[in-house]
Amino acid sequence: MYKLYCRTFQRSMKFASFILPWRKPELLKGENSLLKLPHLIKSLQIENVLIVTDTGITSIGLMDPFLQRLREEGVNFFIYDKTVPNPTIDNIEEALQLYHENHCQGIVAFGGGSPMDCAKGVGARVAKPGKSIPQMKGIFKVMKKLPPLFAIPTTAGTGSEATLAAVVSNSKTHEKYAIMDTSLIPHYAVLDPLLTVKLPPHITAATGIDALTHAVEAYIGKSNTNETIECSRKAVKLIFENLYEAYSNGSNITARKNMQTAAYLAGIAFTRAYVGNVHAIAHTLGGFYAVPHGLANAIVLPYVLEYYGDSVHKPLAELADLIGISELSDSEEKKAKKFIDAIKKLSEEMKIPKKVSGIVEDDIPLMVDRALKEANPLYPVPKILSEKEMNELYQLIKE
């Protein structure tokens, strides 16, 4: 009965999605496209802007040319750079205070997924001042227009510049959850490959497999549209063709540009078609042990795909055909295995660990409970897992 309830809920959400106010961000693309953004901000009559980032970005001066252009345009900026990996409610509230104190009229998210999640959280609080972040947990609890939100990704992974989700951590309860609302989709996004050139190889690897996870989970789910299918397939192909090159030769602008495109397309795909159990598990690992989200997804992905068994053979076989690793004589099962093996091989070549270290056995029951509550009934996964099955997955991934 429970599985029937989940599937009925998912079908209802899929039908409802056709009347939701979907939009895509306006894009600035290509080398040095970031330098066009200050003029755009000024043209929107924004005089004061909040920039949400982290100390890693500010310490290397990555924003300096952008900040200089803002000065030249006469736009005042106020920087919040205390965002941590897996941003917390406290991060959002601190940044919100800076926004209000300085009469800001727009928000710039500059960095990886964490600054973007934090910036979206600030936007949600501005739009709904009477609601706390925990009260906006889940789907469609904002439903109000945000201040202009500009997303500048410095990694090619989260796709957050295209999505309706902000993922937040509660540092007191170790809970990590998503706020999902179409109003959280950024209004503008900058895809400037020069911002990713100096990304360390291990972050390039983890965020790249993060993007692959988004594309694959969207593709194998049960709420696809023609557009999400096309975006997922393009993203998967681009990632297999470009990720290792971006990892091993970070200055290759073409590979960096293609990975940015892949991450964006994967974001478009999963914001409409959702993710799945990989993310549900990864979020608990981030909440309990601060495992970076991309790394958690990268480790967990092959285990979950194998665990799904024949429920994913057909779509994974299609992806194996897409990236050219299958033979005509291969069965769907064999093709699916080849695709999972290709993910494992790519991860191994980029030195991504095969297991998650530091998982405490006593934490697993609560993590299982939270992962199941996140996944069900919302995520249209190929196979709805039981408590026993979810527990088995945690045992498989822990070192």
C-alpha positions as CSV (number, residue, x, y, z in Angstrom):
1,M,0.0,0.0,0.0
2,Y,2.8,2.4,0.9
3,K,4.5,2.0,-2.5
4,L,1.1,2.6,-4.2
5,Y,0.7,5.8,-2.2
6,C,4.2,6.9,-3.3
7,R,3.6,6.2,-7.0
8,T,0.2,7.9,-6.8
9,F,1.8,11.0,-5.2
10,Q,4.6,11.1,-7.8
11,R,2.1,10.8,-10.7
12,S,0.1,13.7,-9.2
13,M,3.2,15.8,-8.9
14,K,4.2,15.1,-12.5
15,F,0.8,16.2,-13.8
16,A,0.8,19.3,-11.5
17,S,4.3,20.2,-12.9
18,F,2.7,21.1,-16.2
19,I,1.0,24.1,-14.8
20,L,3.8,25.4,-12.6
21,P,5.6,28.6,-13.5
22,W,8.8,27.0,-14.8
23,R,11.5,29.3,-16.2
24,K,15.2,29.2,-17.0
25,P,17.8,31.7,-16.0
26,E,19.0,34.2,-18.6
27,L,22.5,33.1,-19.5
28,L,25.7,35.0,-19.9
29,K,28.1,32.5,-21.5
30,G,31.7,32.2,-22.6
31,E,35.1,33.5,-21.6
32,N,35.0,36.7,-19.6
33,S,31.2,36.8,-19.6
34,L,31.4,37.5,-15.9
35,L,32.6,41.0,-16.7
36,K,29.3,41.8,-18.5
37,L,27.3,41.1,-15.4
38,P,27.9,44.4,-13.5
39,H,26.5,46.4,-16.4
40,L,23.4,44.2,-16.4
41,I,23.0,44.6,-12.6
42,K,23.2,48.4,-13.0
43,S,20.7,48.3,-15.9
44,L,18.2,46.7,-13.5
45,Q,18.5,49.8,-11.3
46,I,20.1,47.9,-8.5
47,E,22.3,50.2,-6.3
48,N,23.2,47.8,-3.5
49,V,23.9,44.1,-3.9
50,L,24.7,41.3,-1.5
51,I,27.4,38.9,-2.7
52,V,27.2,35.4,-1.0
53,T,30.4,33.4,-1.3
54,D,33.0,31.6,0.8
55,T,36.5,32.4,2.2
56,G,38.1,30.1,-0.4
57,I,36.8,32.4,-3.2
58,T,37.8,35.7,-1.4
59,S,41.2,34.4,-0.4
60,I,42.3,33.7,-4.0
61,G,40.9,37.0,-5.4
62,L,38.7,35.2,-7.9
63,M,36.1,37.9,-7.6
64,D,38.4,40.9,-7.9
65,P,37.8,41.8,-11.6
66,F,34.1,41.5,-11.0
67,L,34.2,43.7,-8.0
68,Q,36.2,46.3,-9.9
69,R,33.6,46.4,-12.6
70,L,30.8,46.8,-10.0
71,R,32.7,49.8,-8.6
72,E,33.0,51.3,-12.1
73,E,29.3,50.9,-12.6
74,G,28.6,52.6,-9.3
75,V,27.0,49.5,-7.7
76,N,27.7,49.1,-4.0
77,F,28.4,45.5,-2.9
78,F,28.5,43.8,0.5
79,I,30.2,40.5,0.8
80,Y,29.1,37.6,3.0
81,D,31.9,35.0,2.8
82,K,31.3,32.8,5.8
83,T,29.3,30.2,3.9
84,V,30.5,26.7,4.9
85,P,30.2,23.4,2.8
86,N,26.7,22.2,3.4
87,P,25.5,25.8,4.4
88,T,23.6,26.1,7.6
89,I,20.6,28.1,8.8
90,D,23.0,30.3,10.7
91,N,24.8,31.2,7.4
92,I,21.5,32.2,5.8
93,E,20.4,34.3,8.8
94,E,23.8,36.1,9.0
95,A,23.8,36.9,5.3
96,L,20.1,38.0,5.5
97,Q,21.1,40.5,8.2
98,L,23.8,41.9,6.0
99,Y,21.3,42.2,3.2
100,H,18.8,44.2,5.3
101,E,21.4,46.4,7.0
102,N,22.6,47.6,3.7
103,H,19.3,48.0,1.9
104,C,20.3,45.5,-0.8
105,Q,18.0,45.0,-3.8
106,G,19.7,41.9,-5.4
107,I,21.7,38.9,-4.5
108,V,24.8,37.5,-6.2
109,A,25.7,33.9,-5.5
110,F,29.4,33.4,-6.3
111,G,31.0,29.9,-5.9
112,G,30.0,26.3,-5.8
113,G,26.7,24.8,-4.7
114,S,27.1,25.9,-1.1
115,P,27.1,29.7,-1.7
116,M,24.3,29.2,-4.2
117,D,22.2,27.3,-1.7
118,C,22.9,30.0,0.9
119,A,22.0,32.8,-1.5
120,K,18.7,31.1,-2.4
121,G,18.0,30.7,1.3
122,V,18.5,34.4,1.8
123,G,16.2,35.1,-1.1
124,A,13.5,32.9,0.3
125,R,13.7,34.7,3.7
126,V,13.5,38.1,1.9
127,A,10.4,36.9,0.0
128,K,8.8,35.3,3.0
129,P,10.0,37.3,6.1
130,G,7.4,35.7,8.3
131,K,8.6,32.1,7.7
132,S,11.8,30.5,9.0
133,I,14.0,28.2,6.9
134,P,12.7,25.1,8.6
135,Q,9.1,26.2,7.9
136,M,10.0,26.3,4.2
137,K,11.4,22.8,4.1
138,G,9.9,20.7,1.3
139,I,8.1,21.8,-1.8
140,F,6.3,25.0,-2.7
141,K,6.5,26.8,0.6
142,V,7.9,30.1,-0.8
143,M,5.7,30.9,-3.8
144,K,6.7,34.6,-3.8
145,K,9.0,36.5,-6.1
146,L,12.6,36.7,-4.9
147,P,14.8,39.7,-5.4
148,P,16.9,39.5,-8.6
149,L,19.2,36.5,-8.1
150,F,22.4,36.1,-10.1
151,A,24.2,32.8,-10.0
152,I,27.9,32.6,-10.8
153,P,29.1,28.9,-10.6
154,T,32.8,28.4,-10.0
155,T,32.5,24.6,-10.2
156,A,30.9,22.4,-12.9
157,G,28.8,20.2,-10.8
158,T,25.8,21.3,-8.8
159,G,23.8,22.8,-11.6
160,S,22.3,25.0,-8.9
161,E,22.3,27.9,-11.3
162,A,19.4,26.2,-13.1
163,T,17.5,24.5,-10.2
164,L,14.6,25.2,-7.9
165,A,16.3,23.7,-4.9
166,A,18.3,25.1,-2.0
167,V,19.8,22.5,0.3
168,V,20.3,23.5,3.9
169,S,21.9,21.9,7.0
170,N,20.7,22.3,10.6
171,S,23.9,22.2,12.6
172,K,22.0,21.4,15.8
173,T,20.1,18.3,14.6
174,H,22.6,17.3,11.8
175,E,19.6,17.3,9.4
176,K,20.1,18.3,5.8
177,Y,17.1,19.0,3.7
178,A,15.9,20.8,0.6
179,I,13.7,23.8,0.0
180,M,12.2,23.4,-3.4
181,D,10.2,26.1,-5.2
182,T,10.2,27.5,-8.7
183,S,10.8,31.0,-7.3
184,L,14.3,29.8,-6.3
185,I,15.4,29.4,-9.9
186,P,18.0,32.1,-10.4
187,H,17.0,34.9,-12.7
188,Y,20.4,35.1,-14.3
189,A,23.4,32.7,-14.6
190,V,26.9,33.3,-15.7
191,L,28.8,30.4,-17.3
192,D,32.3,31.7,-17.6
193,P,34.8,28.8,-18.0
194,L,37.7,30.9,-16.8
195,L,36.2,30.7,-13.3
196,T,36.8,27.0,-13.2
197,V,40.3,26.8,-14.7
198,K,42.1,26.9,-11.3
199,L,39.7,24.4,-9.7
200,P,41.7,21.7,-7.9
201,P,41.6,18.3,-9.6
202,H,39.9,16.6,-6.7
203,I,37.1,19.2,-6.7
204,T,36.8,19.0,-10.5
205,A,36.4,15.2,-10.1
206,A,33.8,15.2,-7.3
207,T,31.7,18.0,-8.8
208,G,31.8,16.4,-12.2
209,I,30.5,13.1,-10.9
210,D,27.9,15.2,-9.0
211,A,26.7,16.5,-12.3
212,L,26.6,13.0,-13.7
213,T,24.6,11.9,-10.7
214,H,22.0,14.6,-11.5
215,A,21.7,13.6,-15.1
216,V,21.5,9.8,-14.4
217,E,19.1,10.1,-11.5
218,A,16.8,12.3,-13.6
219,Y,17.1,10.0,-16.6
220,I,16.2,6.7,-14.7
221,G,13.4,8.3,-12.7
222,K,9.7,8.1,-13.6
223,S,8.9,11.8,-14.0
224,N,10.8,12.7,-17.2
225,T,9.6,15.0,-20.0
226,N,11.0,15.1,-23.5
227,E,13.2,18.0,-22.4
228,T,14.6,16.4,-19.3
229,I,15.4,13.3,-21.3
230,E,17.3,15.3,-23.9
231,C,19.1,17.4,-21.3
232,S,20.1,14.3,-19.3
233,R,21.5,12.5,-22.4
234,K,23.5,15.5,-23.6
235,A,24.9,16.0,-20.1
236,V,26.0,12.3,-19.7
237,K,27.7,12.4,-23.1
238,L,29.5,15.7,-22.4
239,I,30.7,14.4,-19.0
240,F,32.2,11.2,-20.3
241,E,33.8,13.1,-23.1
242,N,35.2,16.0,-21.0
243,L,35.5,15.3,-17.3
244,Y,38.7,13.4,-17.2
245,E,40.4,15.9,-19.5
246,A,39.2,18.8,-17.3
247,Y,40.5,16.8,-14.3
248,S,43.9,16.0,-15.7
249,N,44.4,19.2,-17.8
250,G,42.6,22.0,-15.9
251,S,43.6,24.7,-18.4
252,N,41.8,23.1,-21.3
253,I,39.1,25.8,-21.8
254,T,37.0,23.6,-24.2
255,A,36.8,20.8,-21.6
256,R,35.9,23.3,-18.9
257,K,33.3,25.0,-21.0
258,N,31.7,21.6,-21.9
259,M,31.6,20.6,-18.3
260,Q,29.9,23.8,-17.4
261,T,27.3,23.1,-20.1
262,A,26.9,19.6,-18.8
263,A,26.3,20.7,-15.2
264,Y,23.8,23.3,-16.4
265,L,21.9,20.8,-18.5
266,A,21.9,18.2,-15.7
267,G,20.5,21.0,-13.5
268,I,17.7,21.7,-16.0
269,A,16.9,17.9,-16.1
270,F,16.7,17.2,-12.4
271,T,14.9,20.4,-11.4
272,R,11.9,19.0,-13.3
273,A,12.5,15.2,-13.1
274,Y,14.0,15.1,-9.6
275,V,16.8,13.1,-8.2
276,G,16.7,9.9,-6.2
277,N,18.1,7.7,-3.4
278,V,21.7,8.6,-4.2
279,H,20.9,12.2,-3.1
280,A,18.8,11.1,-0.2
281,I,21.8,9.1,1.2
282,A,24.3,11.8,0.3
283,H,22.4,14.5,2.1
284,T,22.6,12.4,5.4
285,L,26.3,12.0,4.9
286,G,26.7,15.8,4.6
287,G,24.4,16.5,7.5
288,F,26.1,14.0,9.9
289,Y,29.7,14.2,8.8
290,A,30.0,17.2,6.6
291,V,31.0,15.1,3.6
292,P,31.1,17.4,0.6
293,H,27.9,16.8,-1.4
294,G,29.6,16.1,-4.7
295,L,32.0,13.6,-3.2
296,A,29.2,11.9,-1.3
297,N,27.2,11.5,-4.6
298,A,30.3,10.3,-6.4
299,I,30.9,7.5,-3.9
300,V,27.3,6.4,-3.5
301,L,26.1,6.5,-7.2
302,P,27.4,3.1,-8.4
303,Y,26.2,1.3,-5.3
304,V,22.6,2.6,-5.7
305,L,22.6,1.9,-9.4
306,E,23.7,-1.7,-8.8
307,Y,21.1,-2.1,-6.0
308,Y,18.3,-1.0,-8.3
309,G,18.9,-4.2,-10.4
310,D,16.7,-4.8,-13.4
311,S,14.5,-1.7,-12.7
312,V,17.3,0.4,-14.3
313,H,18.6,-2.0,-16.9
314,K,16.8,-0.4,-19.9
315,P,17.7,3.3,-19.2
316,L,21.3,2.5,-18.3
317,A,21.6,0.3,-21.4
318,E,20.5,3.3,-23.4
319,L,23.2,5.4,-21.7
320,A,25.8,2.8,-22.5
321,D,24.8,2.9,-26.1
322,L,25.0,6.7,-26.0
323,I,28.6,6.8,-24.8
324,G,29.6,4.1,-27.1
325,I,30.7,1.3,-24.7
326,S,28.2,-1.4,-25.7
327,E,28.1,-4.1,-28.4
328,L,25.0,-4.8,-30.5
329,S,24.9,-8.4,-29.1
330,D,24.9,-7.2,-25.5
331,S,21.8,-7.8,-23.4
332,E,20.3,-4.8,-21.6
333,E,21.6,-6.2,-18.3
334,K,25.2,-6.4,-19.7
335,K,25.0,-2.9,-21.2
336,A,23.7,-1.6,-17.8
337,K,26.6,-3.2,-16.1
338,K,29.1,-1.7,-18.6
339,F,27.7,1.7,-17.8
340,I,28.0,1.3,-14.1
341,D,31.6,-0.1,-14.6
342,A,32.4,3.0,-16.7
343,I,31.3,5.2,-13.8
344,K,33.5,3.2,-11.4
345,K,36.5,3.4,-13.8
346,L,36.1,7.1,-14.3
347,S,35.9,7.7,-10.5
348,E,38.9,5.4,-9.9
349,E,41.0,7.2,-12.5
350,M,40.2,10.5,-10.6
351,K,41.1,9.0,-7.2
352,I,37.6,9.2,-5.8
353,P,37.3,6.9,-2.8
354,K,35.3,3.7,-3.1
355,K,33.8,3.9,0.4
356,V,32.8,6.6,3.0
357,S,35.1,6.6,6.0
358,G,33.9,7.6,9.4
359,I,30.3,6.4,9.4
360,V,29.3,5.5,12.9
361,E,27.2,2.4,13.2
362,D,24.9,3.9,15.8
363,D,24.1,6.8,13.4
364,I,22.8,4.5,10.6
365,P,19.2,4.0,11.9
366,L,18.6,7.7,12.0
367,M,20.3,8.3,8.7
368,V,18.2,5.5,7.1
369,D,15.0,7.1,8.5
370,R,15.9,10.5,7.2
371,A,17.0,9.2,3.8
372,L,13.7,7.3,3.4
373,K,11.7,10.4,4.4
374,E,13.5,12.5,1.9
375,A,13.1,10.0,-0.9
376,N,9.5,8.9,-0.3
377,P,7.0,9.8,-1.6
378,L,8.6,12.7,-3.5
379,Y,11.4,11.2,-5.6
380,P,10.1,9.2,-8.6
381,V,12.8,6.6,-8.1
382,P,13.0,3.4,-10.2
383,K,12.7,1.3,-7.1
384,I,11.2,2.3,-3.8
385,L,13.4,1.0,-1.1
386,S,12.4,-0.5,2.3
387,E,14.0,0.3,5.6
388,K,15.9,-3.0,5.3
389,E,17.2,-2.2,1.8
390,M,18.3,1.3,2.7
391,N,20.2,-0.1,5.7
392,E,21.9,-2.6,3.5
393,L,23.1,0.3,1.2
394,Y,24.6,2.1,4.1
395,Q,26.5,-1.0,5.1
396,L,27.8,-1.3,1.5
397,I,29.1,2.2,1.4
398,K,30.7,2.5,4.8
399,E,34.4,1.7,5.1
